[in-house]
């Protein structure tokens, strides 16, 4: 799920909170279908990776 080029420090505070909330929701669902939540986390990771690439 996590992109290899991203550290937790690369996320903004808002992104960290959103990811944490999504992880909690995934845990509540247990073995149920969590693909939609995983896609949301991946989208947040992609945004952070793009922002990190711009900074270099």
N, CA, C and O atoms as CSV, one atom per row, in Angstrom:
chain,resi,resn,atom,element,x,y,z
A,1,UNK,N,N,0.812,-1.186,0.000
A,1,UNK,CA,C,0.000,0.000,0.000
A,1,UNK,C,C,0.862,1.259,0.000
A,1,UNK,O,O,0.545,2.213,-0.711
A,2,UNK,N,N,1.906,1.285,0.751
A,2,UNK,CA,C,2.720,2.492,0.833
A,2,UNK,C,C,3.720,2.532,-0.312
A,2,UNK,O,O,4.342,1.526,-0.652
A,3,UNK,N,N,3.858,3.684,-0.884
A,3,UNK,CA,C,4.843,3.871,-1.942
A,3,UNK,C,C,6.240,3.864,-1.321
A,3,UNK,O,O,6.425,4.431,-0.244
A,4,UNK,N,N,7.215,3.246,-1.958
A,4,UNK,CA,C,8.541,3.112,-1.360
A,4,UNK,C,C,9.309,4.421,-1.225
A,4,UNK,O,O,10.230,4.500,-0.413
A,5,UNK,N,N,8.963,5.439,-1.988
A,5,UNK,CA,C,9.703,6.702,-1.967
A,5,UNK,C,C,9.127,7.722,-0.994
A,5,UNK,O,O,9.606,8.855,-0.932
A,6,UNK,N,N,8.115,7.340,-0.240
A,6,UNK,CA,C,7.460,8.297,0.643
A,6,UNK,C,C,7.715,7.934,2.097
A,6,UNK,O,O,7.572,6.780,2.500
A,7,UNK,N,N,8.099,8.947,2.880
A,7,UNK,CA,C,8.219,8.800,4.320
A,7,UNK,C,C,7.005,9.471,4.953
A,7,UNK,O,O,6.347,10.301,4.324
A,8,UNK,N,N,6.713,9.109,6.197
A,8,UNK,CA,C,5.555,9.703,6.858
A,8,UNK,C,C,5.730,11.209,6.991
A,8,UNK,O,O,4.744,11.944,7.028
A,9,UNK,N,N,6.958,11.671,7.063
A,9,UNK,CA,C,7.240,13.100,7.170
A,9,UNK,C,C,6.935,13.873,5.902
A,9,UNK,O,O,6.875,15.102,5.929
A,10,UNK,N,N,6.741,13.172,4.782
A,10,UNK,CA,C,6.430,13.835,3.518
A,10,UNK,C,C,4.962,14.250,3.424
A,10,UNK,O,O,4.586,15.006,2.529
A,11,UNK,N,N,4.142,13.762,4.339
A,11,UNK,CA,C,2.729,14.101,4.325
A,11,UNK,C,C,2.485,15.384,5.103
A,11,UNK,O,O,3.202,15.687,6.056
A,12,UNK,N,N,1.474,16.131,4.694
A,12,UNK,CA,C,1.070,17.303,5.466
A,12,UNK,C,C,0.295,16.822,6.686
A,12,UNK,O,O,-0.082,15.652,6.758
A,13,UNK,N,N,0.060,17.699,7.631
A,13,UNK,CA,C,-0.698,17.326,8.822
A,13,UNK,C,C,-2.092,16.827,8.444
A,13,UNK,O,O,-2.570,15.835,8.992
A,14,UNK,N,N,-2.730,17.508,7.520
A,14,UNK,CA,C,-4.067,17.096,7.088
A,14,UNK,C,C,-4.071,15.724,6.445
A,14,UNK,O,O,-4.981,14.925,6.668
A,15,UNK,N,N,-3.047,15.454,5.643
A,15,UNK,CA,C,-2.950,14.140,4.994
A,15,UNK,C,C,-2.705,13.040,6.025
A,15,UNK,O,O,-3.249,11.942,5.911
A,16,UNK,N,N,-1.885,13.342,7.029
A,16,UNK,CA,C,-1.634,12.365,8.086
A,16,UNK,C,C,-2.931,12.017,8.809
A,16,UNK,O,O,-3.208,10.850,9.085
A,17,UNK,N,N,-3.717,13.040,9.108
A,17,UNK,CA,C,-4.978,12.813,9.803
A,17,UNK,C,C,-5.962,12.026,8.933
A,17,UNK,O,O,-6.661,11.139,9.422
A,18,UNK,N,N,-6.010,12.359,7.648
A,18,UNK,CA,C,-6.912,11.634,6.742
A,18,UNK,C,C,-6.506,10.180,6.616
A,18,UNK,O,O,-7.362,9.296,6.637
A,19,UNK,N,N,-5.205,9.915,6.485
A,19,UNK,CA,C,-4.724,8.530,6.381
A,19,UNK,C,C,-5.039,7.774,7.671
A,19,UNK,O,O,-5.498,6.633,7.625
A,20,UNK,N,N,-4.794,8.403,8.815
A,20,UNK,CA,C,-5.082,7.748,10.089
A,20,UNK,C,C,-6.565,7.409,10.208
A,20,UNK,O,O,-6.919,6.321,10.663
A,21,UNK,N,N,-7.427,8.326,9.804
A,21,UNK,CA,C,-8.862,8.069,9.842
A,21,UNK,C,C,-9.269,6.937,8.920
A,21,UNK,O,O,-10.116,6.117,9.273
A,22,UNK,N,N,-8.668,6.889,7.735
A,22,UNK,CA,C,-8.983,5.817,6.795
A,22,UNK,C,C,-8.502,4.470,7.315
A,22,UNK,O,O,-9.178,3.459,7.127
A,23,UNK,N,N,-7.348,4.441,7.963
A,23,UNK,CA,C,-6.841,3.187,8.532
A,23,UNK,C,C,-7.777,2.692,9.635
A,23,UNK,O,O,-8.035,1.493,9.743
A,24,UNK,N,N,-8.280,3.613,10.449
A,24,UNK,CA,C,-9.230,3.231,11.496
A,24,UNK,C,C,-10.495,2.653,10.871
A,24,UNK,O,O,-11.025,1.647,11.344
A,25,UNK,N,N,-10.972,3.286,9.816
A,25,UNK,CA,C,-12.175,2.773,9.145
A,25,UNK,C,C,-11.930,1.392,8.548
A,25,UNK,O,O,-12.813,0.534,8.581
A,26,UNK,N,N,-10.720,1.171,7.996
A,26,UNK,CA,C,-10.380,-0.156,7.463
A,26,UNK,C,C,-10.388,-1.193,8.579
A,26,UNK,O,O,-10.879,-2.306,8.395
A,27,UNK,N,N,-9.847,-0.826,9.730
A,27,UNK,CA,C,-9.798,-1.759,10.856
A,27,UNK,C,C,-11.198,-2.103,11.342
A,27,UNK,O,O,-11.460,-3.245,11.718
A,28,UNK,N,N,-12.098,-1.129,11.337
A,28,UNK,CA,C,-13.473,-1.390,11.756
A,28,UNK,C,C,-14.176,-2.355,10.822
A,28,UNK,O,O,-14.990,-3.170,11.257
A,29,UNK,N,N,-13.861,-2.262,9.533
A,29,UNK,CA,C,-14.496,-3.145,8.559
A,29,UNK,C,C,-13.969,-4.574,8.650
A,29,UNK,O,O,-14.641,-5.514,8.224
A,30,UNK,N,N,-12.777,-4.736,9.200
A,30,UNK,CA,C,-12.203,-6.072,9.323
A,30,UNK,C,C,-11.901,-6.666,7.966
A,30,UNK,O,O,-11.203,-6.050,7.161
A,31,UNK,N,N,-12.412,-7.845,7.702
A,31,UNK,CA,C,-12.143,-8.540,6.448
A,31,UNK,C,C,-13.085,-8.121,5.325
A,31,UNK,O,O,-13.017,-8.664,4.222
A,32,UNK,N,N,-13.947,-7.175,5.594
A,32,UNK,CA,C,-14.875,-6.700,4.569
A,32,UNK,C,C,-14.114,-5.983,3.464
A,32,UNK,O,O,-12.909,-5.758,3.570
A,33,UNK,N,N,-14.811,-5.637,2.428
A,33,UNK,CA,C,-14.204,-4.980,1.264
A,33,UNK,C,C,-13.689,-3.593,1.641
A,33,UNK,O,O,-14.471,-2.702,1.977
A,34,UNK,N,N,-12.374,-3.417,1.582
A,34,UNK,CA,C,-11.750,-2.138,1.936
A,34,UNK,C,C,-11.053,-1.506,0.736
A,34,UNK,O,O,-10.253,-0.586,0.903
A,35,UNK,N,N,-11.344,-1.984,-0.463
A,35,UNK,CA,C,-10.662,-1.477,-1.656
A,35,UNK,C,C,-10.873,0.018,-1.860
A,35,UNK,O,O,-9.951,0.721,-2.274
A,36,UNK,N,N,-12.080,0.511,-1.574
A,36,UNK,CA,C,-12.344,1.936,-1.764
A,36,UNK,C,C,-11.493,2.788,-0.822
A,36,UNK,O,O,-11.002,3.847,-1.211
A,37,UNK,N,N,-11.323,2.330,0.393
A,37,UNK,CA,C,-10.503,3.082,1.354
A,37,UNK,C,C,-9.029,3.010,0.974
A,37,UNK,O,O,-8.302,3.991,1.130
A,38,UNK,N,N,-8.581,1.860,0.478
A,38,UNK,CA,C,-7.195,1.713,0.046
A,38,UNK,C,C,-6.899,2.654,-1.121
A,38,UNK,O,O,-5.821,3.244,-1.187
A,39,UNK,N,N,-7.863,2.793,-2.047
A,39,UNK,CA,C,-7.664,3.709,-3.173
A,39,UNK,C,C,-7.537,5.146,-2.697
A,39,UNK,O,O,-6.746,5.911,-3.248
A,40,UNK,N,N,-8.306,5.526,-1.679
A,40,UNK,CA,C,-8.205,6.881,-1.134
A,40,UNK,C,C,-6.820,7.130,-0.542
A,40,UNK,O,O,-6.228,8.190,-0.747
A,41,UNK,N,N,-6.308,6.131,0.201
A,41,UNK,CA,C,-4.973,6.264,0.788
A,41,UNK,C,C,-3.932,6.359,-0.322
A,41,UNK,O,O,-3.007,7.167,-0.235
A,42,UNK,N,N,-4.072,5.549,-1.355
A,42,UNK,CA,C,-3.128,5.596,-2.473
A,42,UNK,C,C,-3.150,6.953,-3.165
A,42,UNK,O,O,-2.107,7.445,-3.597
A,43,UNK,N,N,-4.324,7.560,-3.273
A,43,UNK,CA,C,-4.435,8.887,-3.886
A,43,UNK,C,C,-3.699,9.933,-3.041
A,43,UNK,O,O,-3.021,10.809,-3.578
A,44,UNK,N,N,-3.839,9.832,-1.725
A,44,UNK,CA,C,-3.137,10.754,-0.831
A,44,UNK,C,C,-1.628,10.549,-0.963
A,44,UNK,O,O,-0.869,11.518,-0.991
A,45,UNK,N,N,-1.193,9.285,-1.045
A,45,UNK,CA,C,0.237,8.996,-1.216
A,45,UNK,C,C,0.759,9.563,-2.525
A,45,UNK,O,O,1.870,10.089,-2.582
A,46,UNK,N,N,-0.041,9.455,-3.575
A,46,UNK,CA,C,0.376,9.960,-4.882
A,46,UNK,C,C,0.537,11.481,-4.842
A,46,UNK,O,O,1.475,12.025,-5.425
A,47,UNK,N,N,-0.379,12.162,-4.154
A,47,UNK,CA,C,-0.276,13.621,-4.014
A,47,UNK,C,C,1.006,14.001,-3.261
A,47,UNK,O,O,1.699,14.942,-3.647
A,48,UNK,N,N,1.314,13.269,-2.191
A,48,UNK,CA,C,2.517,13.564,-1.417
A,48,UNK,C,C,3.771,13.299,-2.246
A,48,UNK,O,O,4.743,14.049,-2.161
A,49,UNK,N,N,3.750,12.248,-3.037
A,49,UNK,CA,C,4.900,11.926,-3.882
A,49,UNK,C,C,5.112,13.000,-4.943
A,49,UNK,O,O,6.249,13.380,-5.225
A,50,UNK,N,N,4.015,13.494,-5.537
A,50,UNK,CA,C,4.117,14.567,-6.526
A,50,UNK,C,C,4.701,15.827,-5.894
A,50,UNK,O,O,5.567,16.476,-6.479
A,51,UNK,N,N,4.232,16.165,-4.714
A,51,UNK,CA,C,4.719,17.359,-4.011
A,51,UNK,C,C,6.200,17.199,-3.661
A,51,UNK,O,O,6.968,18.155,-3.762
A,52,UNK,N,N,6.600,16.000,-3.251
A,52,UNK,CA,C,8.005,15.744,-2.928
A,52,UNK,C,C,8.872,15.870,-4.170
A,52,UNK,O,O,9.973,16.415,-4.101
A,53,UNK,N,N,8.395,15.377,-5.300
A,53,UNK,CA,C,9.159,15.452,-6.552
A,53,UNK,C,C,9.322,16.896,-7.013
A,53,UNK,O,O,10.360,17.252,-7.572
A,54,UNK,N,N,8.311,17.730,-6.787
A,54,UNK,CA,C,8.395,19.141,-7.152
A,54,UNK,C,C,9.430,19.876,-6.329
A,54,UNK,O,O,10.076,20.802,-6.820
A,55,UNK,N,N,9.593,19.473,-5.081
A,55,UNK,CA,C,10.512,20.134,-4.165
A,55,UNK,C,C,11.970,19.861,-4.481
A,55,UNK,O,O,12.843,20.594,-4.017
A,56,UNK,N,N,12.254,18.837,-5.250
A,56,UNK,CA,C,13.653,18.486,-5.555
A,56,UNK,C,C,14.219,19.315,-6.657
A,56,UNK,O,O,15.380,19.140,-7.027
